[in-house]
Amino acid sequence: MNGTERAHVKPGLEVDIVLKQDQRTGKLTRGIVKDLLTKSATHPHGIKVRLADGQVGRVKHIHGS
């Protein structure tokens, strides 16, 4: 599942995100969602989240769903 809809992204889920510095290459970083930073219901580039380790990026893929 992709991460463009806020309703699909919840704290505790394992996700792949693209960090700001990796947007050109599209390199994915895997982690556990701690906080949702995007307030709108959807975002075309993915919902922005903070991972448990503090990294911030946009969700590209949600695991386990």
GROMACS elastic network, one bead per residue, 0.5 to 0.9 nm:
[ bonds ]
;  ai    aj funct       b0    kb
    1     8     6  0.84242   500
    1    60     6  0.83940   500
    1    61     6  0.57208   500
    1    62     6  0.53789   500
    1    63     6  0.73944   500
    1    64     6  0.89116   500
    1    65     6  0.66365   500
    2     5     6  0.79083   500
    2     8     6  0.85678   500
    2    46     6  0.76736   500
    2    59     6  0.72744   500
    2    60     6  0.54457   500
    2    62     6  0.60289   500
    3     6     6  0.73330   500
    3     8     6  0.69648   500
    3     9     6  0.66917   500
    3    15     6  0.85156   500
    3    16     6  0.89965   500
    3    17     6  0.88664   500
    3    42     6  0.87169   500
    3    43     6  0.84772   500
    3    44     6  0.89604   500
    3    45     6  0.82394   500
    3    47     6  0.58883   500
    3    48     6  0.89507   500
    3    58     6  0.77711   500
    3    60     6  0.52237   500
    3    61     6  0.56680   500
    3    62     6  0.64299   500
    4     8     6  0.82086   500
    4     9     6  0.86782   500
    4    41     6  0.85293   500
    4    42     6  0.54553   500
    4    43     6  0.52134   500
    4    44     6  0.57898   500
    4    45     6  0.65122   500
    4    47     6  0.55545   500
    4    58     6  0.87786   500
    4    59     6  0.72869   500
    4    60     6  0.76650   500
    5     8     6  0.57227   500
    5     9     6  0.71354   500
    5    40     6  0.88063   500
    5    41     6  0.60123   500
    5    43     6  0.67158   500
    5    44     6  0.86099   500
    5    46     6  0.73705   500
    5    47     6  0.67934   500
    6     9     6  0.53675   500
    6    10     6  0.79991   500
    6    36     6  0.82007   500
    6    38     6  0.77127   500
    6    39     6  0.80756   500
    6    40     6  0.72997   500
    6    41     6  0.50996   500
    6    42     6  0.57043   500
    6    43     6  0.80313   500
    6    46     6  0.86026   500
    6    47     6  0.62095   500
    7    10     6  0.74549   500
    7    41     6  0.70379   500
    7    42     6  0.84010   500
    8    62     6  0.83071   500
    9    13     6  0.72068   500
    9    15     6  0.86901   500
    9    33     6  0.80960   500
    9    36     6  0.77973   500
    9    47     6  0.77169   500
    9    49     6  0.88384   500
    9    59     6  0.83464   500
    9    62     6  0.76111   500
   10    13     6  0.59459   500
   10    33     6  0.69014   500
   10    34     6  0.83384   500
   10    35     6  0.81645   500
   10    36     6  0.75856   500
   11    14     6  0.87736   500
   11    32     6  0.74112   500
   11    34     6  0.50669   500
   11    35     6  0.61181   500
   11    36     6  0.74284   500
   11    51     6  0.88405   500
   12    32     6  0.55959   500
   12    33     6  0.52199   500
   12    34     6  0.64238   500
   12    52     6  0.86217   500
   13    31     6  0.82759   500
   13    32     6  0.55153   500
   13    33     6  0.56010   500
   13    34     6  0.85510   500
   13    62     6  0.73265   500
   13    63     6  0.73127   500
   13    64     6  0.80105   500
   14    30     6  0.70961   500
   14    31     6  0.55866   500
   14    33     6  0.65149   500
   14    61     6  0.88826   500
   14    62     6  0.63408   500
   14    63     6  0.55153   500
   14    64     6  0.74387   500
   15    29     6  0.81925   500
   15    30     6  0.56640   500
   15    31     6  0.56815   500
   15    32     6  0.62420   500
   15    33     6  0.70120   500
   15    51     6  0.89063   500
   15    59     6  0.65892   500
   15    60     6  0.75419   500
   15    61     6  0.56860   500
   15    63     6  0.56396   500
   15    64     6  0.89200   500
   16    28     6  0.57326   500
   16    29     6  0.53340   500
   16    31     6  0.65666   500
   16    32     6  0.87851   500
   16    58     6  0.83910   500
   16    59     6  0.59338   500
   16    60     6  0.57130   500
   16    61     6  0.51282   500
   16    62     6  0.65004   500
   16    63     6  0.78321   500
   17    27     6  0.83994   500
   17    28     6  0.54273   500
   17    29     6  0.52413   500
   17    30     6  0.63593   500
   17    31     6  0.78857   500
   17    46     6  0.85655   500
   17    48     6  0.85342   500
   17    49     6  0.82992   500
   17    56     6  0.81484   500
   17    57     6  0.54849   500
   17    58     6  0.51228   500
   17    60     6  0.53610   500
   17    61     6  0.70949   500
   18    21     6  0.82055   500
   18    22     6  0.60310   500
   18    23     6  0.61760   500
   18    26     6  0.63091   500
   18    27     6  0.62099   500
   18    28     6  0.50479   500
   18    29     6  0.62438   500
   18    30     6  0.89850   500
   18    56     6  0.84277   500
   18    57     6  0.52726   500
   18    58     6  0.54519   500
   18    59     6  0.67146   500
   18    60     6  0.68790   500
   19    22     6  0.51526   500
   19    23     6  0.64280   500
   19    26     6  0.85013   500
   19    27     6  0.78807   500
   19    28     6  0.74949   500
   19    29     6  0.72978   500
   19    55     6  0.75689   500
   19    56     6  0.62739   500
   19    58     6  0.68218   500
   20    23     6  0.54931   500
   20    24     6  0.86256   500
   20    56     6  0.78238   500
   20    57     6  0.62375   500
   20    58     6  0.82665   500
   21    24     6  0.74319   500
   21    25     6  0.86493   500
   22    25     6  0.54269   500
   22    26     6  0.56177   500
   22    27     6  0.55042   500
   22    28     6  0.77195   500
   23    26     6  0.50749   500
   23    27     6  0.72510   500
   24    27     6  0.82546   500
   28    60     6  0.80002   500
   29    57     6  0.87587   500
   30    51     6  0.88072   500
   31    51     6  0.59313   500
   31    52     6  0.70438   500
   31    53     6  0.77556   500
   31    55     6  0.87936   500
   32    50     6  0.86028   500
   32    51     6  0.53852   500
   32    52     6  0.56131   500
   32    53     6  0.81321   500
   33    36     6  0.75430   500
   33    49     6  0.65546   500
   33    50     6  0.61610   500
   33    52     6  0.60091   500
   34    49     6  0.73455   500
   34    50     6  0.56204   500
   34    53     6  0.84373   500
   34    54     6  0.82357   500
   35    48     6  0.88655   500
   35    49     6  0.56442   500
   35    50     6  0.50947   500
   35    51     6  0.69152   500
   35    52     6  0.81735   500
   36    39     6  0.77322   500
   36    47     6  0.74346   500
   36    48     6  0.63313   500
   36    50     6  0.64759   500
   37    47     6  0.74772   500
   37    48     6  0.52645   500
   37    49     6  0.51548   500
   37    50     6  0.70199   500
   37    56     6  0.88206   500
   38    41     6  0.80689   500
   38    42     6  0.83997   500
   38    43     6  0.79985   500
   38    46     6  0.89467   500
   38    47     6  0.56843   500
   38    48     6  0.52323   500
   38    49     6  0.71661   500
   39    42     6  0.85573   500
   39    47     6  0.86716   500
   40    43     6  0.70498   500
   40    47     6  0.85750   500
   41    47     6  0.87076   500
   42    45     6  0.89925   500
   42    46     6  0.76047   500
   42    47     6  0.69976   500
   43    46     6  0.52850   500
   43    47     6  0.58426   500
   43    48     6  0.85958   500
   44    47     6  0.81963   500
   45    48     6  0.87137   500
   45    58     6  0.68811   500
   45    59     6  0.80028   500
   45    60     6  0.78993   500
   46    57     6  0.87014   500
   46    60     6  0.60493   500
   46    61     6  0.89093   500
   47    57     6  0.81967   500
   47    58     6  0.52629   500
   47    59     6  0.54773   500
   47    60     6  0.83285   500
   48    56     6  0.70426   500
   48    57     6  0.54111   500
   48    59     6  0.63461   500
   49    55     6  0.83312   500
   49    56     6  0.56953   500
   49    57     6  0.57665   500
   49    58     6  0.61856   500
   49    59     6  0.70438   500
   50    53     6  0.79912   500
   50    54     6  0.58074   500
   50    55     6  0.56484   500
   50    57     6  0.67960   500
   50    58     6  0.88695   500
   51    54     6  0.52027   500
   51    55     6  0.53614   500
   51    56     6  0.63434   500
   51    57     6  0.82846   500
   52    55     6  0.75594   500
   59    62     6  0.73629   500
   62    65     6  0.66766   500
